[in-house]
């Protein structure tokens, strides 16, 4: 599978730069906001459940319409969320995508492409389900952090839609 590697050193070589200076995923995850309230042993469980992946600039991470079976955490770099050839968002370290896979694997709603050399941490759906059974408290803390981010994304979207509606009303009034 493109992008999957065994260590951060190999990732650094693949991307042509050294960014994470450790080959311990738990150390890389410790700085991610989703894990801010977890104990080191809980972070270690998540680290063992996923894979560190490296992507070149413009390399495709996931494709719209394919099975979305994993949550991705952005550790370094940036990724672009693209739909219909148009960039909808750019995500940076500390952000994530693929959160719908927490509920169930389903078709991806957009394509994600690395905007620059990037390190991502992939948490497959089935391992997330195992973590729910093993440590429901840790899983719930991560889930609450995800819901907070989704709530903020929804507020921003609602604000943009309200602005578009106001502009449409203004334009409609100016044409009369």
N, C-alpha and C positions, 0 to 999 in steps of 0.2 A: 504494500500500500504506500503511495507516495507520501513522503513527509515523516513517516514514523521512524524513529531512531531510538537507540538504546540509552545514550547519555547526552548531557548538555554539551560536552566537548565535541561529540560528533555533530550535534546540531550547529554548533558554532562554525565548524569546518564546512558544513553543508551550506550555510548562509553566508560564508565568507567573512564572518566577524565573530568576535567573542562578546557575548552579552551576559547570559547567566554564567556565573563563575563557579557554579556548583553542579555536581551531577546528582544531587539529592532533590527529587521532586518536592519533598516535604518542605525544604528550605525555600524553594521557589514559590510554593503555594502559601506559605506563611504570610507573605506580603499582599496576597490578593484579598480585596475587601469581603468577598463571600465567606472567608474563613476567619475573619477578624475576632469572632467571639468563641472560637474553638480552642480547646486545649491541644498541646503538641501531639498527644497520642491520637486524638481525633483527626487532626490534620494528616498524620501518618497513614491512617486508614484510607482517607481519600486519595492520598498520594499513591498508595499501593493499588488502588482501584482503577487508575487511569494510565494514560500514556503521554509523555512529552513528545510533541511534534514540532518540526521546523519547516517553514515554508519560505521560498524565495519570493521576492516582489513579483506580483502579477500571477502567482501560482494559485490555482483554484483549491479552496479548502472543501467546500460542499457545493452541490449543484441543486438548483431549484427543481422540485419534483421528485428527487431521489429520496430514499428512506432516511428520515431524520432520527437516528438512533443514538445520539450522543449530545451532551452538553459540552461546549468549548469555552475555556477560560483564556483570556488574552493575557499573556505574561509579559511579552515585549513586542514592539512593533505596532502595526495597525492593520486592520482588515476593513474591506469595503463590503457593505451589504448592497447587492445589485439585483434589480428586478426589471425585466424588459429592457436591458441595456442601460438603465439609469441608476446611478448611485443614490440609494435612499439614506444611507448613514455610513459614517466611518467610526469604527470602534477602536478604543485604545487600551493599553494595559489597565487592568482592574475591571474591565467590562467583560461581558460574556454574550454568547448567542447559542441557540439550540435548546433553550429552556423548555420548549414544548415537549421535548423528549422525556422530561421528568414525568409527565402524565402518561404518555404512550408514544411509541414510535409512530410517526406519521410522515407524510410527504413534506419536504422542506418547502417553505414559502418563498425563499429567495436563494440566490447564489451568493456565496461569500468568497472573496478573493483577497489574498494578502496584498496590502497596499505598499508594503516594504518588507524586508526580511523580518519574519515574526516567529515567535515561539508561542505555541498554544498548548494547553493541557486538555486532553480529551477524556471525558468521563462517559463511558458507554451506559446506555439505559439499564442493561441487566445488572451492571455493577452498582449503579445507584439504587436499584431495588434491593440488592443484597445489603448495602449500607443502611437502608431504612430498617431492615430487620435486625442488623447487628447493633446499631447505635441510633435509635430513633431520635434521641435528644439532639445529637449533632446534625442529623439530617434535617430536623425541624428548624434548627438555627440557620442552616444554609438556605432552606426553603423560605424562611421569613425574610432573609436578606434579598433573595431573588424577587419576592413579591414586592418589597419596597422599591426596587429598581423598576419593576414592571409598572407599578403605580405611578412613578415619576414619568416614565415614558408615555403612559396614557394621558397624564396631565398635560404634557408638552404637546401631544397630538391633538388633544381637545382644544388647546389654546390656538394651535395653527388652524384647525378647522373653524373655530370661531372667527379668526381673522379673515379667512377666505370667505366665510358667510357675510361678514360685514362689508368686505370689498364688493361682493356680488350685489348686495343690497344697494350700495352706493352707486355702482355702475348702472344698475337697473333704474334707479331714480334719476340719474343724469341723462338717461336716454328718453325720458318722458317729456 
